[in-house]
Amino acid sequence: MKNLELFQNLCIYGNVYETNHRIKKTEKLVDWTEENFKYVDYNPRKKIARKGLSITSLNGTLSGIPDLDSLYEYNCENNTSYTELDFTVPTPVYNYPCISYALDPIKDCISRTHIIKLQPGGFFPPHRDTRGVYLESFRLLVPLKNSNPPKCNFVLEDKIMNWNEGSFYFINTCLMHYIFNSSMSDSYILVANVKLCEKSVQYVTENLKYK
C-alpha cells in the first residue's frame, strides 16, 4: 500500500497541476524531432491518426516496439509481461538539452516516456490508465505544440484542460480522460511515466508552480 499512499500525496494538491519544471522553446524541440527522427504509428493495430517518438525504450532504439504499442495487447499476443517500468533506456531524443536537464534529477525513476503526435482527427477515446489498487507509476505531461482548445481538447472527467506549453503537469490519469485533435495541424504532447517513489514524489511536490 506504500505506493498508493505516495500517489495520494501527489493528489493532495489536485488531480492536475503545473510544476516549475519547463522545456523552453517547445516549437524548436518539435522541429528538431521532425528533422532528425521518424515518428512511428502509436498502437498500430488501431487505424487512428496518431504517432509517437520514444524518449525511453527497452534498448534505447526508436522502433516503438513495444513501447508505443498497447502493452496489454502486445503481452497477450507475445506471451510477455512488460509494464511501464520496463522501458528505462534513454533514446537519442532524451539527449535534447531541455529534456535531459528537466528529467536528469529523476533519471532513475523515468520509465516509458515519449512524444505523442496527434495528427488532424487523431484521438484517444475515453479511458483510464490504471485499474485496481496497485499503482507503480504516475504521469507527467508536457504540452508542446497546438495542444490547447479549440485546436486540441484534452478532457479530464468533465473539464477541458488549458495548458501553458512547455510546463510539466502532474495529472491523475486514474480518472477518465480523452483527447481529440480537431484542427488541421499536428498536436504534440510529451508523456512521461514516472516510477512511484519518494524521490519522484518530492520532485513534483517540492516544485509546485504556486506555493
C-alpha positions in Angstrom: 0.0 0.0 0.0 3.0 2.3 0.2 2.7 3.2 -3.5 -1.0 4.1 -3.0 0.0 6.4 -0.2 2.6 8.1 -2.3 0.1 8.6 -5.1 -2.4 10.1 -2.6 0.4 12.5 -1.6 0.6 13.7 -5.2 -3.2 14.1 -5.4 -3.4 16.1 -2.2 -2.5 19.1 -4.4 -5.1 18.4 -7.1 -5.8 16.0 -9.9 -3.9 18.2 -12.4 -1.4 20.9 -11.6 1.6 22.7 -13.0 5.1 22.5 -11.7 8.1 24.7 -12.1 9.9 22.3 -14.4 9.9 23.5 -18.0 11.0 22.9 -21.6 11.8 26.1 -23.3 11.2 26.9 -26.9 8.9 23.9 -27.5 8.4 24.6 -31.2 12.1 24.4 -31.7 12.1 21.0 -29.9 9.3 19.8 -32.1 11.1 20.9 -35.3 14.3 19.2 -34.1 12.5 15.9 -33.7 10.8 16.1 -37.1 14.1 17.0 -38.8 16.1 14.2 -37.1 13.8 11.3 -36.4 10.8 9.4 -37.7 7.6 9.2 -35.7 6.1 5.8 -35.9 2.5 4.6 -35.5 1.2 4.6 -32.0 -0.6 1.3 -31.3 -0.5 0.2 -34.9 -3.5 -2.2 -34.6 -5.8 0.8 -34.5 -6.1 3.0 -37.6 -6.1 6.3 -35.7 -4.2 9.3 -36.9 -1.6 9.4 -34.1 2.1 8.7 -33.9 4.8 8.6 -31.3 8.6 9.1 -30.8 10.3 7.2 -27.9 12.3 9.1 -25.3 12.9 5.9 -23.5 12.5 2.3 -24.7 13.6 -1.2 -23.9 17.0 -0.9 -25.5 17.4 2.8 -26.5 16.1 2.3 -30.0 13.3 4.2 -31.8 11.3 1.4 -33.3 8.4 1.9 -30.9 8.2 -1.9 -30.4 6.7 -2.5 -27.9 6.8 0.8 -26.0 4.5 2.6 -28.4 2.1 -0.3 -28.6 -0.7 -1.3 -26.3 1.3 -3.2 -23.6 -1.8 -5.2 -22.7 -2.4 -6.4 -26.3 1.3 -6.9 -27.0 1.7 -9.0 -23.9 -1.3 -11.2 -24.8 -0.1 -11.8 -28.3 3.6 -12.4 -27.4 3.3 -14.1 -24.0 5.3 -11.3 -22.4 4.7 -9.3 -19.2 6.1 -5.9 -19.9 5.0 -3.0 -17.7 5.5 0.7 -17.9 8.6 0.3 -15.7 10.5 -1.8 -18.2 11.2 1.0 -20.6 14.0 2.9 -19.0 16.8 3.1 -21.6 17.2 6.7 -23.0 16.9 7.1 -26.8 18.8 9.8 -28.7 15.7 12.0 -28.2 16.5 12.1 -24.4 19.7 14.0 -25.2 17.9 17.1 -26.3 19.3 19.6 -23.7 15.9 20.8 -22.3 14.6 17.3 -21.9 17.7 15.9 -20.2 18.0 18.9 -18.0 14.4 18.5 -16.8 14.5 14.8 -16.3 18.0 14.1 -15.2 17.1 14.7 -11.5 14.8 11.7 -11.6 16.5 9.8 -14.4 16.5 6.5 -12.5 12.7 6.9 -12.0 11.8 7.6 -15.6 10.1 4.7 -17.5 8.0 4.6 -20.7 8.3 8.2 -22.0 7.6 9.5 -25.4 6.2 12.3 -27.5 2.7 11.8 -28.9 1.9 13.4 -32.2 -1.8 13.7 -32.8 -2.5 14.3 -36.5 -5.7 16.1 -37.6 -8.6 13.9 -36.4 -6.3 11.9 -34.1 -7.7 11.0 -30.7 -7.5 8.8 -27.6 -11.0 7.6 -26.6 -12.3 7.9 -23.0 -10.1 5.6 -20.8 -8.3 5.2 -17.5 -4.6 4.3 -17.4 -4.8 2.2 -14.2 -7.0 -0.4 -12.7 -7.1 -1.8 -9.2 -5.3 -0.6 -6.1 -1.7 -1.4 -7.1 -0.1 1.7 -8.6 3.5 1.6 -9.8 3.8 4.8 -11.7 2.3 8.2 -12.4 2.2 10.5 -15.4 3.7 13.9 -16.2 2.5 15.7 -19.3 4.3 18.5 -21.2 2.2 20.1 -23.8 4.5 21.1 -26.7 2.6 22.5 -29.7 -1.0 23.0 -30.8 -2.2 21.4 -27.5 -4.9 23.8 -26.3 -8.6 24.3 -27.3 -10.1 24.9 -29.8 -7.3 23.1 -31.8 -6.9 20.2 -29.4 -9.1 19.2 -26.5 -7.8 17.2 -23.5 -10.7 16.4 -21.2 -10.2 15.1 -17.7 -13.5 13.8 -16.3 -15.8 16.7 -17.4 -13.2 19.5 -17.7 -11.3 20.7 -20.7 -7.7 21.4 -19.9 -5.9 24.6 -20.8 -2.1 24.3 -20.7 1.0 26.5 -20.6 3.0 24.9 -23.3 6.4 23.7 -22.1 5.3 23.3 -18.5 5.4 20.0 -16.7 2.0 18.9 -15.3 1.1 16.2 -12.9 -2.2 14.6 -14.0 -4.2 11.9 -12.3 -4.8 9.6 -15.2 -6.7 7.1 -13.0 -9.6 9.4 -13.8 -11.4 9.1 -17.0 -9.8 11.3 -19.8 -9.7 11.6 -23.5 -8.1 13.8 -26.2 -9.1 14.9 -29.7 -7.3 17.0 -32.2 -10.0 18.9 -34.1 -7.6 21.1 -36.0 -5.8 20.9 -39.4 -2.4 20.9 -37.6 -0.5 18.3 -35.7 -0.6 18.4 -31.9 2.4 17.4 -29.8 2.5 16.3 -26.1 5.3 14.7 -24.1 4.1 11.9 -21.8 6.4 10.7 -19.1 5.6 7.6 -17.0 7.4 8.0 -13.7 8.1 5.3 -11.1 6.3 6.0 -7.8 8.9 6.5 -5.1 9.7 9.2 -2.5 12.3 10.7 -4.9 9.9 11.2 -7.8 7.1 12.5 -5.5 9.4 15.0 -4.0 10.5 16.1 -7.5 6.9 17.1 -8.2 5.6 18.3 -4.8 8.6 20.4 -3.9 8.4 22.2 -7.3 4.8 23.3 -7.3 4.1 26.3 -9.6 2.2 28.1 -6.9 3.2 27.7 -3.2 
